[in-house]
């Protein structure tokens, strides 16, 4: 039996790989069919960073050319990369859990042979491929308009390529955990809004975390938000050292582990409560 265990694990890995590949291909085909609506959605997402870019570039010019080491050109690079990271971080919303429970969609997930989170991870991962392709011309237009300064090293490029997927996985797990709170209370909107407000302020999404007060930077270092936004952006834009690149990736791995354990533990309790109430 012990000799068969590695074979069984290898078979499971292949089965999951095929499942994720199938879900991703389906998502890619589906979203390319609706590429115009996807483009309009992405353009809508660009308004927020362009506002931040203009504001902070203006402040930098008024301060003599830079703010905390960021010039108008590096601010442009930061927020243009921000547009990609933000779109990569679009995952299944916690608000969607109410619909899943109310309309019985979750019941269908329960009879499937694998944990429901795999379906969300696979489908949204396929969408990210479409997002990256559609983002390229948008990034080109923003580059022409704002003239960013971006000179990443090979290590930074490689780290960024990994970090944006790490950010996607962390945020998927965290918002799945947040969404499962719906099993215990129907008045969930205030909890969601508080979470997203904290994320906005402590992630590097509103402004680079290095420009925040020191106590805010300290608080942010103990929370997962920066691993989803600030770190992936800074890993490409800088300034950042090779040691900080490694540290950032390690933090992402830690938060992925915490998120996976959290989802597993909450799901066991949530599904028992769901079957008890619906039954």
Secondary structure, 3 states (H helix, E strand, C coil): CHHHHHHHHHHHHHHHHHHHHHHHHHHHHHHHHCHHHHHHHHHHHHHHHHHHHHHHHHHHHHCCCEECCEEHHHHHHHHHHHHHHHHHCCCCCCCHHHHHHHCCHHHHHHCCCCCCHHHHHHHHHHHHHHHHHHHHHHHHHHHHHHCCCCCCCHHHHHHHHHHHHHHHHHHHHHHHHHHHHHHCCCCCHHHHHHHHHHHHHHCCCCCCHHHCCHHHHHHHHCCCHHHHCHHHHHHHHCCCCHHHHHHHHHHHHHHHHHHHHHHHHHHHHHHHHHHHHHC
